[in-house]
Amino acid sequence: MDEDLTQCMNPHGKVGKKTIAEMNASHTPQIMWGVDNLPYFTPTMILDIGCGGGIFTEIVLNKYKDAKACGIDISELCIEYAKEYNAEFIKAGRLELTVGDVANMPYANGTFNMVVSNASHFFWSDLRKSLREINRVSKMGAVVCFTAAIHFDEEPNEDQKKEYEGMTNIISDRKLQEMMDLAGFRTAIVASRENSFCAYIGIKYRDLGC
């Protein structure tokens, strides 16, 4: 697997902090675009999955001044970086960060009324299980927003899949939308006409009993 892609999945080692800083900078436009397309909502507890260096967390906590948040990432280095990057939110009691896996999160049922994630769903080892786990930790009516800078109107062909080899979930927008719907989130796809930005925005409409 390409080392750059490996670093995106799980930043580590000597170049890890540089990778995280670059991702914070390069991902900001697509995250801002996604947040700008969210429905009017006033969350109180936000979960940032695959929080990386903390940029999505920073954006939503600045937007929703009365909210608190949790961030989770499989990379210990990301969590270490995010603790420094968002130290003021932690000091203010508005943010907790945890090393962990989206497929098995350490949060109680119905904890969050907003869940955000930027491009991390491409790397989840079990997409269906992870979406069900997001359902479990979400309140009824919770808003979910996945942002990305690549997406596919149609099911990607073999050449496209090879281009993103190492990403587990290179699937069409429609397939991801269907999977989110099955996981209890009524989901719309919002895509930019100017660039490749895309946001999958869902509302939890049912519990799965998991």
Stockholm file with secondary structure:
# STOCKHOLM 1.0

chainA/1-210         MDEDLTQCMNPHGKVGKKTIAEMNASHTPQIMWGVDNLPYFTPTMILDIGCGGGIFTEIVLNKYKDAKACGIDISELCIEYAKEYNAEFIKAGRLELTVGDVANMPYANGTFNMVVSNASHFFWSDLRKSLREINRVSKMGAVVCFTAAIHFDEEPNEDQKKEYEGMTNIISDRKLQEMMDLAGFRTAIVASRENSFCAYIGIKYRDLGC
#=GR chainA/1-210 SS CCHHHHHHHSCCHHHHHHHHHHHHHHHHHHHHHHHHTSCSCCCSEEEEETCTTSHHHHHHHHHSTTCEEEEEESCHHHHHHHHHHTHHHHHTTCEEEEECBTTBCSCCTTCEEEEEEESGGGGCSCHHHHHHHHHHHEEEEEEEEEEESCCCSSCCCHHHHHHTTTCSCCCCHHHHHHHHHHTTEEEEEEECSSSSCEEEEEEECCCCCC
#=GC SS_cons         CCHHHHHHHSCCHHHHHHHHHHHHHHHHHHHHHHHHTSCSCCCSEEEEETCTTSHHHHHHHHHSTTCEEEEEESCHHHHHHHHHHTHHHHHTTCEEEEECBTTBCSCCTTCEEEEEEESGGGGCSCHHHHHHHHHHHEEEEEEEEEEESCCCSSCCCHHHHHHTTTCSCCCCHHHHHHHHHHTTEEEEEEECSSSSCEEEEEEECCCCCC
//
